[in-house]
């Protein structure tokens, strides 16, 4: 049996001690019932020439209701199709792959918008979610400003792992996105089968129990959040939101 040298042993012990000081390491599952999506705002605007513009959480894109693909502003595409006066269907794609479908339905009184979504996971499975919005301004029909009223459905999962050398690997366990970064606040690339190019993440450890992240697309910051683990280590709260918006979310996570 080959013995470790004292130097290697000390290094291994130091790495174990370092990892033990990062309570957010591990696998986590979203707890939707305990989460607050912050009354996030969704706006649809009808433009001249049959064009529409969607604005959501600091992101916007233009499209037509013709079933064709249009850039979604984040490196993917989205297509819209009008089914009838109160129903629309959308398909999202990234790197040529379908990543999700949605059926958007307007209530009879025109004041509630329901979005039944289906996320396509990298393993071929799907996750179904539902969001309900109430009208704040505008109309008639789809056009107007909407605010989140309720979110339900399948819970997302993620993993924060430490391969060593002061590094953290963030893994979206459903969509296959992975970001390998040092805890130095610098930008590191994110990759995955449906992750468009140009996404980066910067991470910082914030003692005693928090991790700060900043996500960029093509060098522009789009999202900031902080993950804080409860004293018992069994749950974690994510607080943050889009950089271009004052709206914040509070997402609860349970350790798997």
Secondary structure in CASP SS format (residue, H / E / C, confidence):
PFRMAT SS
TARGET T0000
AUTHOR 0000-0000-0000
METHOD secondary structure of the structure
MODEL  1
X C 1.00
X C 1.00
X C 1.00
X C 1.00
X C 1.00
X H 1.00
X H 1.00
X H 1.00
X H 1.00
X H 1.00
X H 1.00
X H 1.00
X H 1.00
X H 1.00
X H 1.00
X H 1.00
X H 1.00
X H 1.00
X H 1.00
X H 1.00
X C 1.00
X C 1.00
X C 1.00
X C 1.00
X C 1.00
X E 1.00
X E 1.00
X E 1.00
X E 1.00
X E 1.00
X E 1.00
X E 1.00
X E 1.00
X E 1.00
X E 1.00
X E 1.00
X C 1.00
X C 1.00
X C 1.00
X C 1.00
X E 1.00
X E 1.00
X E 1.00
X E 1.00
X E 1.00
X E 1.00
X C 1.00
X H 1.00
X H 1.00
X H 1.00
X E 1.00
X E 1.00
X E 1.00
X E 1.00
X E 1.00
X E 1.00
X C 1.00
X C 1.00
X E 1.00
X E 1.00
X E 1.00
X E 1.00
X E 1.00
X E 1.00
X C 1.00
X E 1.00
X E 1.00
X E 1.00
X E 1.00
X E 1.00
X E 1.00
X C 1.00
X C 1.00
X C 1.00
X C 1.00
X C 1.00
X E 1.00
X E 1.00
X E 1.00
X E 1.00
X E 1.00
X E 1.00
X E 1.00
X E 1.00
X C 1.00
X C 1.00
X E 1.00
X E 1.00
X E 1.00
X E 1.00
X E 1.00
X E 1.00
X E 1.00
X E 1.00
X C 1.00
X C 1.00
X E 1.00
X E 1.00
X E 1.00
X E 1.00
X E 1.00
X E 1.00
X E 1.00
X E 1.00
X E 1.00
X E 1.00
X C 1.00
X C 1.00
X C 1.00
X C 1.00
X C 1.00
X E 1.00
X E 1.00
X E 1.00
X E 1.00
X E 1.00
X E 1.00
X E 1.00
X E 1.00
X E 1.00
X C 1.00
X C 1.00
X C 1.00
X C 1.00
X C 1.00
X E 1.00
X E 1.00
X E 1.00
X E 1.00
X E 1.00
X E 1.00
X E 1.00
X E 1.00
X E 1.00
X E 1.00
X E 1.00
X E 1.00
X C 1.00
X C 1.00
X C 1.00
X C 1.00
X C 1.00
X C 1.00
X E 1.00
X E 1.00
X E 1.00
X E 1.00
X E 1.00
X E 1.00
X E 1.00
X E 1.00
X E 1.00
X E 1.00
X C 1.00
X C 1.00
X C 1.00
X E 1.00
X E 1.00
X E 1.00
X E 1.00
X E 1.00
X E 1.00
X E 1.00
X E 1.00
X C 1.00
X C 1.00
X E 1.00
X E 1.00
X E 1.00
X E 1.00
X E 1.00
X E 1.00
X C 1.00
X C 1.00
X C 1.00
X C 1.00
X C 1.00
X E 1.00
X E 1.00
X E 1.00
X E 1.00
X E 1.00
X C 1.00
X C 1.00
X C 1.00
X C 1.00
X C 1.00
X E 1.00
X E 1.00
X E 1.00
X E 1.00
X C 1.00
X C 1.00
X C 1.00
X C 1.00
X C 1.00
X C 1.00
X C 1.00
X E 1.00
X E 1.00
X E 1.00
X E 1.00
X E 1.00
X E 1.00
X E 1.00
X E 1.00
X C 1.00
X C 1.00
X C 1.00
X E 1.00
X E 1.00
X E 1.00
X E 1.00
X E 1.00
X E 1.00
X E 1.00
X E 1.00
X C 1.00
X C 1.00
X E 1.00
X E 1.00
X E 1.00
X E 1.00
X E 1.00
X E 1.00
X E 1.00
X E 1.00
X E 1.00
X E 1.00
X C 1.00
X C 1.00
X C 1.00
X C 1.00
X C 1.00
X E 1.00
X E 1.00
X E 1.00
X E 1.00
X E 1.00
X E 1.00
X E 1.00
X E 1.00
X C 1.00
X C 1.00
X C 1.00
X C 1.00
X C 1.00
X C 1.00
X E 1.00
X E 1.00
X E 1.00
X E 1.00
X E 1.00
X E 1.00
X E 1.00
X C 1.00
END
